[in-house]
Amino acid sequence: MARLGARVGLDLPITRAVAALVDGEVSVHDALAALMARPLKEE
């Protein structure tokens, strides 16, 4: 799903974070910190 989103230009930060966690690329702490550091915007 993360690759599909990237291919069509969608920003899917939660999906990318979960994929990185499953792949063992980041720790839970780092994934959460990255998500919380994102600027707020309207959905």
N, C-alpha and C positions, 0 to 999 in steps of 0.2 A: 504494500500500500504506500509506503514511504517513497519508493522508486516511482510509482505511478504519479503520485502528487508532484514530485520533482519534475517529471517528464512533461506534465501539463501546466506547470507553473503555479501550483497551489502551495501555500505556506501551511504545513501541517506539523507544527512544533511538537505536539503531544505524541503524534504518531512517530515522528523521527526519534523522540526521546525513548519511547518504548522499544522501538527497533534497535536502538543503540544499546539499551539495557539487555535485551534478549541476546544480542550478538556479543555481549561482554565488552563493549567498547567504552562504556562509562559506568561509574558507580551510581547508585541511587542518589547519593548526596549530590554528586556533580550534575546529574540530570535534573534534579529538582532545583538546584541553584540556577542552572541555565534557564529553566522555564520561569522561575520567579524574577529573573533579571530582565525579562522581556518587557518592553514598554507597553503600557496599557493602551488599548484602542477599542473602538466600538466594533461589535461583531456585525 
